[in-house]
Amino acid sequence: MLPFLATGFGNPSSDHLYGTARRGALHRAREQVAALIGANSAHLVFTACGSESDLLALRGVVLASSAE
């Protein structure tokens, strides 16, 4: 992470040069984490903070309960 926090910053979801250059790194990180925990990389979501993670989990519970 250090290179991306110090000099290689950029939003990988953006279409500008800083973003597109980082998209591959995010994809590799997602694949590595998925392999480490035995998950499908398409099911991994990286968030910016704990609050965002909490809200995402709550949203999933609400959506799952409304689908029943």
Phi and psi restraints in degrees (value plus and minus 20) as a CYANA .aco file:
   2 LEU   PHI     -74.4   -34.4
   2 LEU   PSI     -64.9   -24.9
   3 PRO   PHI     -80.2   -40.2
   3 PRO   PSI     -54.4   -14.4
   4 PHE   PHI     -98.6   -58.6
   4 PHE   PSI     -45.9    -5.9
   5 LEU   PHI    -101.7   -61.7
   5 LEU   PSI     -48.6    -8.6
   6 ALA   PHI    -111.4   -71.4
   6 ALA   PSI     -70.5   -30.5
   7 THR   PHI    -153.0  -113.0
   7 THR   PSI     -41.1    -1.1
   8 GLY   PHI    -122.0   -82.0
   8 GLY   PSI      17.6    57.6
   9 PHE   PHI     -93.0   -53.0
   9 PHE   PSI     139.9   179.9
  10 GLY   PHI     135.7   175.7
  10 GLY   PSI     122.5   162.5
  11 ASN   PHI     -99.7   -59.7
  11 ASN   PSI      94.0   134.0
  12 PRO   PHI     -87.0   -47.0
  12 PRO   PSI     -29.8    10.2
  13 SER   PHI    -110.1   -70.1
  13 SER   PSI     -27.3    12.7
  14 SER   PHI    -107.0   -67.0
  14 SER   PSI     136.0   176.0
  15 ASP   PHI    -111.8   -71.8
  15 ASP   PSI     -22.4    17.6
  16 HIS   PHI    -101.1   -61.1
  16 HIS   PSI     150.3   190.3
  17 LEU   PHI     -76.0   -36.0
  17 LEU   PSI     -64.1   -24.1
  18 TYR   PHI     -81.4   -41.4
  18 TYR   PSI     -56.1   -16.1
  19 GLY   PHI     -95.8   -55.8
  19 GLY   PSI     -69.1   -29.1
  20 THR   PHI     -85.8   -45.8
  20 THR   PSI     -49.8    -9.8
  21 ALA   PHI     -88.5   -48.5
  21 ALA   PSI     -43.3    -3.3
  22 ARG   PHI    -116.3   -76.3
  22 ARG   PSI     -31.8     8.2
  23 ARG   PHI     -79.8   -39.8
  23 ARG   PSI     -60.8   -20.8
  24 GLY   PHI     -85.0   -45.0
  24 GLY   PSI     -59.1   -19.1
  25 ALA   PHI     -84.3   -44.3
  25 ALA   PSI     -60.4   -20.4
  26 LEU   PHI     -85.4   -45.4
  26 LEU   PSI     -60.0   -20.0
  27 HIS   PHI     -82.5   -42.5
  27 HIS   PSI     -64.6   -24.6
  28 ARG   PHI     -83.8   -43.8
  28 ARG   PSI     -60.4   -20.4
  29 ALA   PHI     -83.5   -43.5
  29 ALA   PSI     -61.4   -21.4
  30 ARG   PHI     -82.9   -42.9
  30 ARG   PSI     -61.9   -21.9
  31 GLU   PHI     -84.0   -44.0
  31 GLU   PSI     -61.6   -21.6
  32 GLN   PHI     -85.7   -45.7
  32 GLN   PSI     -64.4   -24.4
  33 VAL   PHI     -85.8   -45.8
  33 VAL   PSI     -62.4   -22.4
  34 ALA   PHI     -79.9   -39.9
  34 ALA   PSI     -64.3   -24.3
  35 ALA   PHI     -84.2   -44.2
  35 ALA   PSI     -57.9   -17.9
  36 LEU   PHI     -84.5   -44.5
  36 LEU   PSI     -59.5   -19.5
  37 ILE   PHI    -123.1   -83.1
  37 ILE   PSI     -18.1    21.9
  38 GLY   PHI      50.9    90.9
  38 GLY   PSI      20.7    60.7
  39 ALA   PHI    -139.0   -99.0
  39 ALA   PSI     149.1   189.1
  40 ASN   PHI    -103.5   -63.5
  40 ASN   PSI     106.7   146.7
  41 SER   PHI     -81.7   -41.7
  41 SER   PSI     -45.8    -5.8
  42 ALA   PHI     -88.8   -48.8
  42 ALA   PSI     -37.2     2.8
  43 HIS   PHI    -114.6   -74.6
  43 HIS   PSI     -21.2    18.8
  44 LEU   PHI    -109.0   -69.0
  44 LEU   PSI     117.1   157.1
  45 VAL   PHI    -147.2  -107.2
  45 VAL   PSI     103.9   143.9
  46 PHE   PHI    -114.8   -74.8
  46 PHE   PSI     111.6   151.6
  47 THR   PHI    -136.0   -96.0
  47 THR   PSI     146.6   186.6
  48 ALA   PHI    -105.7   -65.7
  48 ALA   PSI     -40.2    -0.2
  49 CYS   PHI    -180.5  -140.5
  49 CYS   PSI     151.2   191.2
  50 GLY   PHI     -85.1   -45.1
  50 GLY   PSI     -58.1   -18.1
  51 SER   PHI     -82.2   -42.2
  51 SER   PSI     -62.0   -22.0
  52 GLU   PHI     -84.1   -44.1
  52 GLU   PSI     -59.7   -19.7
  53 SER   PHI     -84.2   -44.2
  53 SER   PSI     -64.0   -24.0
  54 ASP   PHI     -80.3   -40.3
  54 ASP   PSI     -65.8   -25.8
  55 LEU   PHI     -83.4   -43.4
  55 LEU   PSI     -59.4   -19.4
  56 LEU   PHI     -83.6   -43.6
  56 LEU   PSI     -61.0   -21.0
  57 ALA   PHI     -85.0   -45.0
  57 ALA   PSI     -64.1   -24.1
  58 LEU   PHI     -83.0   -43.0
  58 LEU   PSI     -60.8   -20.8
  59 ARG   PHI     -82.0   -42.0
  59 ARG   PSI     -60.6   -20.6
  60 GLY   PHI     -82.8   -42.8
  60 GLY   PSI     -60.0   -20.0
  61 VAL   PHI     -84.8   -44.8
  61 VAL   PSI     -63.8   -23.8
  62 VAL   PHI     -83.7   -43.7
  62 VAL   PSI     -66.4   -26.4
  63 LEU   PHI     -84.0   -44.0
  63 LEU   PSI     -58.6   -18.6
  64 ALA   PHI     -86.5   -46.5
  64 ALA   PSI     -59.3   -19.3
  65 SER   PHI     -94.0   -54.0
  65 SER   PSI     -48.7    -8.7
  66 SER   PHI     -99.2   -59.2
  66 SER   PSI     -36.6     3.4
  67 ALA   PHI    -100.8   -60.8
  67 ALA   PSI     -32.5     7.5
